[in-house]
Amino acid sequence: MTSKYSGNYALFVSIPFVGHINPLLRQAEELVRRGWRVGIASTREIQNYVEADPCVRQGARFVDLGSAARFQDKLLEIEQEISKGKNFRQGSFQIVESLWLIWPLFFDELLKVVRQERPDILIVDFVTRGAIDLAEAEGIAVIINNPDLLTTISIEYLPPAFDVPLPYMGHSVRALPWHRQWSYPVLRWLSGRIVDLTIGRRLNQLRASRGLGKLSINCAWAKHTVMVNSAFGLEYPRPLPGNVIMVGPMLSSVVEPLSPEIEDWLGNGPPVVYVNLGTIALPMLDLVDRMYEAFAGAPFRVWWILRPQMQQLLPAPLAANIRIDAWGPPLLAILKHPQVRVFVSHCGINSTQESLAAGTPIVGIPMLADQFDMAMRVEDARVGLILNKLTFSASELRAAIERVLSDSSFLQPIPAIQESFRQAGGVARAADTIELDLLAY
């Protein structure tokens, strides 16, 4: 399929985090199908991952912005700290603060690329702020892609919605505080001031270092189209500004087949619980111990994705019902398998949406940042349960898995959520939005 924009050049830009670059890869793949020239720009730490993606095999190319290796130790230190912490709001601030370390790298290296290649439009991950600032400075059309929760958009920019929990407050939509009509406006204003005086101040210092003027971080979203990779159904309904579009999850239209070995293992034996706490969080030894105790000898099998350094913490030999790997096939392919009945997840946004798109309910162990808010949406939608990473016991984790395995009520709301994903439009809607935005620029 080609479009009238065939031959135009779109450059996708993201920090080197899998959860942020994956949605852009699906959009890139669709634009390649439509005849666009496509580049995916990031640091070389994620180059191999990107170049293994189908969008590159079909014609997109990786654009190397250099190495972020000199920041790795600091980023790892922050990841370890927030993985252990109990304050999800504080952890989010720490992540954002860590991303300022690579703002100059993205601004400076992307400037070289843009002046040499002059793309027609940039599609930039929402926390890759250096690339957004660069596009504005160079007068290039830019769309912001938000692979996160809707509420990660500045609370002051979104219209008020008193029936939607404020971010990081730990409230269920089914049990909002009685005083919210008067307390939420105050908290909304206060949150805006805090963000402006912390994140906003640091951003303006960085902008000033490159000769750019000040901006209000709470209003920065207003300049561009913002694509939110979610849909009302799992997200809480609320009014939106005109430039914010819910395009739905960026799900692959083609599910790659599993290998014969994996098909054979999945298909022979009791139901399988798939376990993956993501690519950023570093589980504590105590948490790994509690999880292993919950899994060992259970009446279900466990396929556990665990980093090699974490695997060394487990006893040898492993319990017979547990399989450990450092990496697995594409998540959608695994969760669509009829033998995979529960996903024990950190409740990252992409993986949660893929699980529900596959029809698999969730036991959430949110580890950091906005993952608790995502887990709360899962529980509010009645498609899973939440456990506290610091306090759950092995028996509580096993009981939660067994309940979700045996209780069909967790499956009943999933078709409506899947339909909300389809109605939002997904990858095709995102590509249409990119083309329309270029036309309007």
Backbone torsions as a table, in degrees:
resi	resn	phi	psi	omega
1	MET	NA	132.4	174.9
2	THR	-119.6	163.1	177.5
3	SER	-128.4	173.6	179.4
4	LYS	-68.2	-8.6	178.1
5	TYR	-95.4	8.3	179.0
6	SER	-54.4	129.7	-178.3
7	GLY	99.5	-18.4	174.3
8	ASN	-67.0	157.6	-175.5
9	TYR	-113.5	117.7	175.8
10	ALA	-108.8	131.3	177.7
11	LEU	-115.4	118.3	177.2
12	PHE	-93.3	138.2	-175.1
13	VAL	-134.5	132.6	179.3
14	SER	-153.7	151.9	167.1
15	ILE	-59.0	158.3	-174.4
16	PRO	-82.0	52.5	177.0
17	PHE	-114.1	130.8	-175.1
18	VAL	-55.7	-45.2	-176.9
19	GLY	-65.3	-20.5	179.6
20	HIS	-93.8	-32.2	-176.7
21	ILE	-87.4	-26.0	-178.2
22	ASN	-56.1	-48.5	179.4
23	PRO	-60.8	-34.9	178.4
24	LEU	-67.3	-33.4	178.0
25	LEU	-63.8	-37.7	178.8
26	ARG	-69.4	-38.2	176.1
27	GLN	-66.6	-41.0	178.3
28	ALA	-60.5	-42.5	179.5
29	GLU	-59.0	-42.7	-179.0
30	GLU	-67.6	-40.4	178.5
31	LEU	-65.9	-36.1	175.4
32	VAL	-59.7	-42.8	178.5
33	ARG	-60.0	-31.6	-177.9
34	ARG	-86.5	3.2	175.5
35	GLY	95.0	7.4	177.6
36	TRP	-73.7	153.6	162.2
37	ARG	-86.2	135.2	-170.4
38	VAL	-136.2	134.6	170.5
39	GLY	-123.6	149.7	174.8
40	ILE	-121.7	112.7	-173.9
41	ALA	-104.6	129.2	174.5
42	SER	-163.4	-173.2	178.1
43	THR	-82.4	159.3	-170.8
44	ARG	-71.1	-8.9	176.1
45	GLU	-61.3	-23.6	-178.1
46	ILE	-112.1	10.7	-176.2
47	GLN	-60.3	-47.8	-178.5
48	ASN	-60.9	-39.8	178.9
49	TYR	-62.5	-46.5	-178.9
50	VAL	-65.1	-43.8	-175.2
51	GLU	-71.1	-13.6	174.0
52	ALA	-86.3	-5.3	-175.9
53	ASP	-80.4	147.6	179.4
54	PRO	-55.7	-31.2	-177.3
55	CYS	-63.1	-32.7	178.2
56	VAL	-75.0	-39.3	177.1
57	ARG	-62.0	-26.4	-177.9
58	GLN	-91.8	-6.5	174.1
59	GLY	139.9	-15.0	174.7
60	ALA	-70.2	165.5	179.1
61	ARG	-137.8	152.7	177.6
62	PHE	-84.3	135.8	177.1
63	VAL	-111.9	114.0	-173.2
64	ASP	-80.8	118.1	177.3
65	LEU	-98.9	17.9	179.8
66	GLY	92.8	-172.3	-174.1
67	SER	-106.1	140.3	172.9
68	ALA	-101.5	19.7	-174.0
69	ALA	-58.4	-33.6	-176.8
70	ARG	-68.8	-12.6	178.1
71	PHE	-101.1	-5.2	-170.5
72	GLN	-62.3	-42.1	-178.2
73	ASP	-62.2	-42.0	179.2
74	LYS	-67.2	-42.2	178.9
75	LEU	-63.5	-40.5	178.6
76	LEU	-63.9	-41.0	178.2
77	GLU	-60.3	-42.7	179.2
78	ILE	-67.0	-42.0	178.4
79	GLU	-58.4	-44.3	-179.9
80	GLN	-63.6	-42.0	-177.4
81	GLU	-65.7	-47.5	-176.0
82	ILE	-75.3	-24.1	175.6
83	SER	-64.9	-29.6	-179.7
84	LYS	-88.3	-20.6	-172.8
85	GLY	-75.7	159.3	179.3
86	LYS	-102.9	-11.4	-176.4
87	ASN	-96.4	102.6	-175.8
88	PHE	-70.3	-32.5	177.8
89	ARG	-65.3	-46.5	179.3
90	GLN	-61.5	-39.9	178.5
91	GLY	-61.1	-37.8	178.0
92	SER	-65.0	-41.7	177.7
93	PHE	-61.7	-39.6	-179.8
94	GLN	-65.2	-37.9	177.8
95	ILE	-63.8	-46.9	179.2
96	VAL	-60.6	-42.9	178.3
97	GLU	-60.2	-38.3	179.8
98	SER	-66.6	-31.1	-178.7
99	LEU	-71.2	-22.0	175.7
100	TRP	-63.6	-22.7	179.2
101	LEU	-59.9	-34.5	-175.4
102	ILE	-102.1	4.6	176.4
103	TRP	-56.7	-49.5	-179.3
104	PRO	-61.4	-37.2	179.6
105	LEU	-60.4	-48.8	-178.4
106	PHE	-66.4	-42.0	-179.1
107	PHE	-63.0	-50.0	-173.1
108	ASP	-70.9	-45.7	-177.4
109	GLU	-71.5	-37.0	178.7
110	LEU	-69.0	-32.0	176.8
111	LEU	-57.7	-42.9	178.5
112	LYS	-62.0	-44.4	-178.1
113	VAL	-65.2	-46.4	-176.9
114	VAL	-62.8	-41.6	-178.8
115	ARG	-71.5	-25.1	178.3
116	GLN	-85.3	-41.9	-171.4
117	GLU	-102.6	-23.2	-179.9
118	ARG	44.9	69.6	177.1
119	PRO	-62.8	155.0	177.9
120	ASP	-75.9	-30.9	-178.7
121	ILE	-155.0	145.3	173.1
122	LEU	-108.6	137.0	171.3
123	ILE	-115.7	113.5	-166.6
124	VAL	-120.1	133.0	173.3
125	ASP	-58.0	142.1	-167.2
126	PHE	-66.5	-23.2	177.4
127	VAL	-98.0	1.8	177.2
128	THR	-89.0	64.1	-167.1
129	ARG	-65.7	-31.2	178.9
130	GLY	-59.3	-35.7	179.0
131	ALA	-72.4	-36.2	177.5
132	ILE	-64.4	-45.9	179.9
133	ASP	-62.4	-38.8	179.4
134	LEU	-65.0	-43.8	-180.0
135	ALA	-61.0	-41.7	178.1
136	GLU	-63.8	-42.8	-178.8
137	ALA	-64.5	-33.5	-177.7
138	GLU	-92.7	-1.0	177.7
139	GLY	69.6	35.4	179.6
140	ILE	-105.3	139.3	176.7
141	ALA	-57.7	137.5	-179.2
142	VAL	-142.3	136.1	172.3
143	ILE	-112.8	139.6	177.7
144	ILE	-98.2	128.0	176.2
145	ASN	-105.1	123.5	179.5
146	ASN	-108.2	103.0	179.0
147	PRO	-85.2	12.1	-171.2
148	ASP	-111.0	-170.4	176.6
149	LEU	-66.7	152.0	177.7
150	LEU	-57.9	-36.4	-176.3
151	THR	-73.0	-3.1	172.7
152	THR	-76.9	-14.8	167.3
153	ILE	-67.0	143.1	-175.3
154	SER	-46.3	129.0	-177.9
155	ILE	-61.7	-26.2	178.2
156	GLU	-79.6	-19.6	-179.9
157	TYR	-85.9	-36.3	177.2
158	LEU	-70.8	138.3	175.7
159	PRO	-59.2	149.3	-179.8
160	PRO	-58.3	143.7	176.1
161	ALA	-146.6	95.6	-172.7
162	PHE	-72.0	-13.4	178.6
163	ASP	-97.5	12.7	176.6
164	VAL	-117.8	129.9	-179.6
165	PRO	-60.4	141.9	172.2
166	LEU	-68.6	149.8	-178.7
167	PRO	-62.1	144.0	174.1
168	TYR	65.8	13.8	-179.4
169	MET	-89.4	-13.7	178.9
170	GLY	75.5	19.6	-177.8
171	HIS	-95.9	141.0	170.5
172	SER	-84.2	147.3	176.1
173	VAL	-65.7	-17.1	179.3
174	ARG	-90.1	-4.3	-178.2
175	ALA	-146.7	60.0	-179.8
176	LEU	-78.0	151.7	-178.7
177	PRO	-62.1	143.3	-179.1
178	TRP	-64.7	-24.1	-174.0
179	HIS	-93.7	12.5	-170.1
180	ARG	-64.0	-27.4	-178.0
181	GLN	-61.1	-32.1	177.6
182	TRP	-105.1	-29.0	-177.0
183	SER	-79.1	-33.9	-177.4
184	TYR	-63.9	-43.0	176.9
185	PRO	-58.9	-38.0	179.3
186	VAL	-67.0	-46.8	-179.6
187	LEU	-65.9	-36.4	177.9
188	ARG	-61.6	-47.3	179.5
189	TRP	-64.3	-45.1	-178.0
190	LEU	-63.3	-42.0	179.1
191	SER	-61.3	-40.8	178.5
192	GLY	-61.3	-40.3	-179.9
193	ARG	-67.3	-42.7	-179.4
194	ILE	-61.8	-45.9	179.6
195	VAL	-61.3	-42.9	-178.9
196	ASP	-63.4	-38.8	-175.7
197	LEU	-83.1	-14.0	-179.7
198	THR	-111.4	-78.1	-179.2
199	ILE	-60.8	-45.1	-178.3
200	GLY	-63.2	-42.0	-179.8
201	ARG	-63.1	-43.9	-179.7
202	ARG	-65.3	-40.7	178.4
203	LEU	-60.8	-44.2	-178.4
204	ASN	-67.8	-29.2	173.2
205	GLN	-64.3	-42.6	178.8
206	LEU	-66.8	-42.5	178.4
207	ARG	-61.4	-42.2	179.9
208	ALA	-62.2	-32.4	179.7
209	SER	-66.3	-16.9	177.7
210	ARG	-115.0	18.5	174.5
211	GLY	76.4	20.4	179.9
212	LEU	-98.7	151.2	-179.1
213	GLY	-77.9	171.7	179.7
214	LYS	-72.9	152.5	170.6
215	LEU	-140.6	159.4	174.2
216	SER	-88.0	117.5	-177.9
217	ILE	-59.0	-29.9	-178.2
218	ASN	-75.4	-17.3	179.8
219	CYS	-110.3	0.0	-174.2
220	ALA	-63.3	-23.3	-179.4
221	TRP	-69.4	-22.9	-170.7
222	ALA	-69.9	-17.7	-172.3
223	LYS	-77.5	-19.3	-169.9
224	HIS	-138.4	161.7	168.9
225	THR	-67.1	134.7	179.2
226	VAL	-118.5	117.8	176.7
227	MET	-96.2	119.1	177.1
228	VAL	-98.4	122.2	-174.9
229	ASN	-82.7	57.1	179.2
230	SER	-153.8	-179.4	-177.4
231	ALA	-146.1	150.9	172.9
232	PHE	-70.5	120.5	-172.3
233	GLY	154.1	-56.3	167.5
234	LEU	-92.3	-43.6	172.3
235	GLU	-71.8	152.7	177.3
236	TYR	-78.3	128.5	179.1
237	PRO	-60.1	142.1	178.4
238	ARG	-165.8	160.1	175.4
239	PRO	-69.2	153.6	-176.9
240	LEU	-129.5	151.2	168.6
241	PRO	-65.5	159.5	-175.3
242	GLY	-64.0	-24.8	-176.6
243	ASN	-91.7	-0.7	-179.8
244	VAL	-101.7	121.8	-174.2
245	ILE	-121.9	126.9	174.7
246	MET	-84.6	104.2	-176.2
247	VAL	-97.7	-3.8	179.9
248	GLY	85.3	171.1	179.8
249	PRO	-64.8	149.0	177.4
250	MET	-91.2	81.5	-176.5
251	LEU	-97.8	141.3	178.7
252	SER	-68.1	138.2	178.2
253	SER	-79.1	-15.6	-179.7
254	VAL	-121.0	121.3	177.9
255	VAL	-95.6	113.8	-178.0
256	GLU	-66.5	138.8	-179.0
257	PRO	-66.8	149.0	175.3
258	LEU	-77.0	155.7	179.4
259	SER	-67.2	155.9	177.4
260	PRO	-55.8	-37.3	-179.7
261	GLU	-63.8	-43.3	-179.7
262	ILE	-70.0	-42.0	176.9
263	GLU	-56.9	-43.4	-179.2
264	ASP	-65.4	-43.3	-179.0
265	TRP	-66.1	-45.2	-179.4
266	LEU	-63.8	-38.4	-171.7
267	GLY	-80.1	-9.3	-174.0
268	ASN	-121.0	97.6	178.1
269	GLY	137.2	-173.4	179.8
270	PRO	-62.9	170.3	177.5
271	PRO	-55.0	154.4	-176.5
272	VAL	-111.0	136.6	170.9
273	VAL	-107.5	121.3	-179.6
274	TYR	-93.6	132.9	-173.4
275	VAL	-126.9	123.5	177.6
276	ASN	-156.0	118.1	-179.8
277	LEU	-98.6	22.5	169.6
278	GLY	91.3	179.2	-173.3
279	THR	-101.6	-5.4	-177.3
280	ILE	-107.9	-48.4	-175.3
281	ALA	-64.0	145.1	175.9
282	LEU	-115.3	97.7	-176.1
283	PRO	-58.8	141.5	178.1
284	MET	-73.5	157.8	178.7
285	LEU	-55.6	-44.3	-179.3
286	ASP	-60.7	-40.3	180.0
287	LEU	-66.6	-42.7	177.9
288	VAL	-61.3	-40.9	178.8
289	ASP	-61.7	-45.1	-179.0
290	ARG	-65.1	-38.5	179.0
291	MET	-65.9	-44.7	-179.9
292	TYR	-61.6	-42.4	179.4
293	GLU	-61.8	-38.1	179.0
294	ALA	-67.0	-34.8	-174.9
295	PHE	-83.9	-37.1	-170.1
296	ALA	-62.5	125.3	176.5
297	GLY	74.9	9.1	-179.8
298	ALA	-70.0	161.2	179.4
299	PRO	-78.3	11.0	174.9
300	PHE	-126.2	160.6	174.6
301	ARG	-92.7	155.4	-177.2
302	VAL	-127.0	127.7	170.3
303	TRP	-110.6	110.5	-169.2
304	TRP	-113.7	118.3	174.9
305	ILE	-90.0	117.8	-171.3
306	LEU	-144.6	134.2	179.9
307	ARG	-59.2	148.9	-177.7
308	PRO	-54.3	-39.9	-179.1
309	GLN	-67.3	-26.9	176.3
310	MET	-78.1	-33.8	179.6
311	GLN	-60.1	-31.2	-179.1
312	GLN	-66.8	-14.0	179.8
313	LEU	-84.5	-9.3	-175.6
314	LEU	-88.2	153.5	178.5
315	PRO	-70.5	158.7	175.4
316	ALA	-126.5	135.4	-2.2
317	PRO	-76.9	161.6	177.3
318	LEU	-71.0	154.6	172.0
319	ALA	-57.4	146.2	-172.0
320	ALA	-63.8	-23.5	-176.8
321	ASN	-91.1	7.5	-176.2
322	ILE	-115.3	130.7	172.8
323	ARG	-115.1	132.1	-179.2
324	ILE	-117.9	132.5	172.6
325	ASP	-138.3	154.0	177.6
326	ALA	-82.2	-22.2	-179.0
327	TRP	-154.7	152.7	-178.5
328	GLY	-128.3	175.2	175.3
329	PRO	-65.1	174.0	177.2
330	PRO	-51.2	134.9	-170.8
331	LEU	-58.7	-41.0	-176.8
332	LEU	-60.9	-38.2	179.9
333	ALA	-64.8	-38.8	179.9
334	ILE	-69.4	-49.0	-173.1
335	LEU	-72.2	-18.5	175.5
336	LYS	-77.7	-15.4	-178.2
337	HIS	-66.2	132.8	-175.1
338	PRO	-62.3	-20.3	179.7
339	GLN	-83.6	-15.9	179.4
340	VAL	-87.8	108.0	-169.1
341	ARG	-105.6	-22.0	-178.0
342	VAL	-142.3	143.5	175.5
343	PHE	-114.9	114.1	171.8
344	VAL	-88.5	112.5	-165.6
345	SER	-133.6	155.4	171.2
346	HIS	-76.1	-6.5	-178.7
347	CYS	66.3	40.0	164.5
348	GLY	-63.7	150.9	-171.8
349	ILE	-62.8	-48.3	-178.0
350	ASN	-62.0	-48.5	-175.7
351	SER	-68.2	-34.3	176.6
352	THR	-63.6	-45.7	-179.5
353	GLN	-65.4	-39.6	178.2
354	GLU	-64.2	-38.2	179.6
355	SER	-62.5	-44.8	-179.0
356	LEU	-72.0	-34.9	175.0
357	ALA	-62.1	-31.6	178.1
358	ALA	-83.3	-9.9	179.4
359	GLY	86.6	22.1	-175.7
360	THR	-110.4	120.8	177.8
361	PRO	-72.1	170.0	-164.3
362	ILE	-129.9	141.1	161.8
363	VAL	-110.1	112.8	-172.5
364	GLY	-94.2	132.8	169.8
365	ILE	-124.1	77.4	-177.7
366	PRO	-61.7	137.1	-172.7
367	MET	-105.5	-35.4	-173.0
368	LEU	-162.8	164.4	171.2
369	ALA	51.7	-126.9	-173.7
370	ASP	-84.4	4.7	-176.5
371	GLN	-65.4	-30.6	177.1
372	PHE	-66.7	-41.0	178.0
373	ASP	-62.7	-38.8	176.7
374	MET	-65.3	-42.4	177.9
375	ALA	-61.7	-36.7	177.7
376	MET	-64.3	-36.6	176.5
377	ARG	-66.1	-37.3	176.4
378	VAL	-61.5	-46.4	-179.2
379	GLU	-68.6	-40.8	178.0
380	ASP	-63.0	-33.5	177.4
381	ALA	-78.7	-4.1	178.9
382	ARG	62.4	36.1	177.0
383	VAL	-115.9	15.8	178.0
384	GLY	175.3	-177.5	-178.7
385	LEU	-127.6	157.7	177.8
386	ILE	-114.6	141.1	170.7
387	LEU	-122.8	147.1	177.9
388	ASN	-81.3	122.4	-174.4
389	LYS	-61.1	-27.4	-175.8
390	LEU	-87.4	-25.5	-169.6
391	THR	-120.5	-13.7	-175.2
392	PHE	-64.6	145.5	176.3
393	SER	-97.2	165.4	177.5
394	ALA	-59.5	-39.9	-179.5
395	SER	-67.8	-34.3	178.4
396	GLU	-68.3	-40.3	178.5
397	LEU	-65.2	-45.4	179.5
398	ARG	-63.4	-40.7	-179.7
399	ALA	-64.2	-39.4	179.2
400	ALA	-64.3	-42.4	178.5
401	ILE	-63.5	-46.5	-178.4
402	GLU	-64.3	-35.0	177.8
403	ARG	-66.0	-46.0	-179.8
404	VAL	-67.1	-35.1	177.0
405	LEU	-62.7	-38.6	-170.2
406	SER	-98.1	-16.7	-173.7
407	ASP	-101.8	107.4	-176.4
408	SER	-68.8	-11.4	-179.7
409	SER	-64.6	-23.4	177.7
410	PHE	-71.3	-19.7	178.9
411	LEU	-86.3	-25.9	-169.7
412	GLN	-62.7	-38.9	179.8
413	PRO	-77.7	-10.8	-171.6
414	ILE	-63.7	-42.7	179.9
415	PRO	-56.7	-36.7	179.0
416	ALA	-67.1	-37.6	176.8
417	ILE	-66.9	-41.5	177.2
418	GLN	-60.1	-39.9	178.8
419	GLU	-66.1	-37.1	177.2
420	SER	-63.5	-36.5	175.8
421	PHE	-62.3	-46.0	-178.7
422	ARG	-63.7	-42.8	-178.5
423	GLN	-64.2	-33.5	-179.7
424	ALA	-65.8	-28.8	173.2
425	GLY	109.7	-28.6	174.9
426	GLY	64.1	-140.9	-173.2
427	VAL	-61.3	-42.3	-179.5
428	ALA	-63.2	-40.6	178.8
429	ARG	-64.9	-39.8	178.6
430	ALA	-62.7	-44.7	179.6
431	ALA	-64.5	-40.7	175.9
432	ASP	-59.4	-41.9	-179.1
433	THR	-63.8	-40.7	178.0
434	ILE	-61.6	-45.4	-178.6
435	GLU	-65.6	-41.5	179.0
436	LEU	-66.6	-37.5	179.9
437	ASP	-65.7	-39.6	176.9
438	LEU	-64.1	-39.5	178.6
439	LEU	-61.9	-38.3	-175.9
440	ALA	-81.5	-15.1	-174.0
441	TYR	-70.2	NA	NA
